[in-house]
Amino acid sequence: MKKPVFAANWKMNLGPQETREYLKTFLEHFPRTDDRTLMIFPPAISLVVAGFALRERNDIMLGVQNIHWEEKGAFTGENAAPMARDAGATVALVGHSERRHTFGEGDEITAKKCAAAFKAGLTVVLCVGEKIEERDRNTTQAVVLRQLKAGISRLTPAQVAQIAVAYEPVWAIGTGRTATPDDATAVHSAIRRALKEVVAHRNLDIPILYGGSVSKDNAASLLAAPEVDGLLVGGASLDPETWATIART
C-alpha cells in the first residue's frame, strides 16, 4: 500500500442506489491518483454495486466491513471471506470497535477472522483501540498491544508484513473527541515496535492508520503527526465531497 492510506468506513449507511449516486459524485471530485492508497468499505448489501461503479478505478480498493471466519455453513446473516472476494472486495476490516463492543467479538474471533481473510486472498485492516475507562486507568498501550498480538496470532510473519493496522480509540469514535497528534504518535509507535518484534524486519512498512472523529478540519494535523500513515474515517466519509477533500489531504 502506498502511503498515506485513506479508508472510508460507511458502517450501516448507503444502500445500493445511494452508493451509485455517492460514487458518481465522489469520482467527479477525486481524479485518479497514484501517490496514496484509498479504500472504501460499503455495507455488504452495496458491495457489488460499489465494485461496478469502481470498475475503471483500480486506484481505489474495495473493502468489506465484516466477514465470518468459516467459509460456508449455517450462519444466517453472515458473509464469508470467499464470498466477499467474489463480490469484488480486496480488503477486509477486522476487529472494528463496534464489532468488539456492540457485537461482543473477542480476541479469539478477531484472530480467526484475520486468518480467514488471508486464506481468501483479502488484505486485512486490523482495528485496535481502548475504551475511556481503560484510558483513564493508563492501560491504553497494554490493551492495544493485547488486541494487536491476538489479532495476528494465527498469521505468519510474512502475512503480518502485509496488513494495515488502524488505531481507533473507542472514546473518540462518533463523539467529536479526537486523540491529539501526540496521543496518536505514542500509540502508533508502540504498535510499530510490537510489529517489528513479530516480523523481525528493520524496514517494516506496515501502514498504521488513526481513526476516531476524523474530519476535514483535523485530517491534516493528524496526518502530520509522526507515525501516522493514514486515516480510517467514519461519519465524515458519508458525504462524497467531504470524503474527497479528506482523501486529497
N, C-alpha and C positions, 0 to 999 in steps of 0.2 A: 504494500500500500504506500502510495506517495503521501507525504505529509505536507500540509495539515490534513486531517481527516474530519469531515463534517457528516454527522449521521442524524437523520431526521426520524424520530420515533412518533408516528401518528397515534399510537395507542388505539383505543376503540373509537376512532373517528374516521370519516371519509369512506363512504361506501363506493361501489363501482362507478356510478355515474359521477359522483363528486370527485373521484380520483381522476377520471378522464379530464374533467374541467380544470382541476388543480394542475395536473401535469402539463396541459396545454399552455396555461398561463406561466407556470414556472419555467418551462423550456424557452418561452419567449424572452424571459428575463435573465436566463442563465445560459449563455452560449457555451459550446464545448470547450473544455479546458483539460490540460494535461499536467498541471502543476499542483494538483491536490486530489484527494480521494473523496468522492461523495457517495453516501449510502442513504437509501430511503427504505423505511420499514412501514409499509401499509398494513392494515389488518388483513388477515389471511383471506377473507372473502373478496378482497380487492387486489390480490396478488397477481392474478393472471392479467387483469385489465392494466395494472401498472406496468407489467412486463411488456405488454403490447405497445403501450404508449412510449416506452423507453427503448423500443427495439432498435432504433438507429443511434442510440446514445450509450455506447459501450464505455463511456467515461463515468457512468453512474451505476453503482452496484445496487441490485435489488435485494432486499433482505426480508426475512420472516421474523416476526416478533416472538414466536414461541414454537417449540417443537416438543413432541413426545420422545422418550428415549427408546421406545420399541419401534420396529419398522412397520408393523401392521398388527391388527388384532381388535379385540372388543373394547375399544376405548372411545366411547361415543363423545363426539365434540372435539376430539384431539386431531392434530395433524402430525404425521410422521416426517422426519427429515427427508427421506427419499421423495415423498410427495411434494414437499416444498421445493426441492431441487428440480423436480419435473415441472413444477409450475413456473419456474424461471428464477427462483431465488439462488443467490450465490453466497449469502452470508446469513448468519442467524444470531439474534440476541439470546443470550443465556444468562440467567441469574439476575434479571432486572429486579429492582427493589419491590415492584408490585407483584411479581411472581413469588418472591420470597415472603413478603409480609402480608399480602392480601390473600394469596392462594396457598400459603404455608409450605412452599418448596424449600427444603433444607439443603445443606451442602452436598449430601449424597445424590439427590436428584439432579442438582446442578452438574455434578461430576459426570453422571450418566448421560445427560443431555449434551455436554461438550463432546464426549466420546461418540455419541450417535451422530452429531453434526459432522465430525471429521469423516466418519465412516461413509456418510452420504455425499461427501465432497463439498461440504459447506465450510466457509470460513467462520470463525467464532469471534463475536464481540462479547467478552465475559464482563459482566457488571458486578461491581463490589461497592459497598458503602455502609456507613454506620447510621444508627438511629440517634436521635437527640440525646437520649439518656446515656448512650454509650459514649457519645462525645463529651457529655458533662462529666463522666467518670474518667475521662482521659484515656479511654481504651480504643480510640479510633484506629490506630495502626494495628493493634492486636486483632481487632475484628476484621479489618480489611484484609490483612495477610492470611488470616484463617480462611476466609472466603476464597481468596485467590488460590491458596495452596490446595484446598479441597477441590475447587473447580478444575484445576489442571492435573489432578492426581491420577487420572486414567489416560493421560496423554503422554506420548513420547516426547523427549526434549526437542526433537525435530518438529513435532506438531506444535508444541508450545511456542516455538520461534515464529509460527505463522499466525498467531492470534492477535487480536487487539484487546485491550482492557479499557473499560470505562469506569472511572471513579465517580459515583453519584451519591453524595451524602443524602441520606433519606430525608433529613430535616430541611433540605433545600429544594426538594422536588415539589414544584407547584405551589410553593409558599411565598415566593418573592424574595426569600432569603437566599443568599449565594455565598459560598465559601470565598474568602478573599484569595487573590492570586497566591499569596504566601501560604495560605492553608493548603491550596491545591498542590503547590510545589512540594510541600513537605510530604504529603501522602503519595504523590506520584513518584517521588524519589525513593520512598520505601518500597513501593511496588516494583520499581525498576531493579532495585538491588535484589529483591527476592527472585525476580525472574532470571537475573543473571546467575544466581546460585543454581537454579534448575537447569538452565541451558548451558551454562559454563562457556559463554561466548562473550568476550570482552566488547565486541562491537554490536551487541544485540540491539536490534532496531524495531522492537515492538512498539506500535503506537499506543500511547496512553491518553485517553480522552477524559475531559471533565464534563459532567452532566449535573444539572440542578439549577433550575430557574435561569437558564441561559437566555439572553435576549440580544437584540441587535445593539443595545446600548452597552452591554458589558462584554460582548464577544471579543472585541479587540484586546481589552485589558487581560482577559483570561488567557487568550492565545499568546500574549506577550510574556506570560509567566514561564520561567524555566521549567522544563519537564512536561509542560502541557502541549501535547501533539495534535490536539483536535477537540471537537465538541460533540456531545450527544445532546440533541435538542428535542424537547417535547412540545409543549404548548406553542412556543414561538415558531415551530415549523409548520403549523396548521394553516398559516396564511402563505400562499406561494410567493408573493412579493417580499414579505419579511424574510422567508427562508432563503430566497435568492440573495438578499442583502447580507445575511449572516454567512452564507456559503462563499460569498466573494470577499469576506474579511481577510 
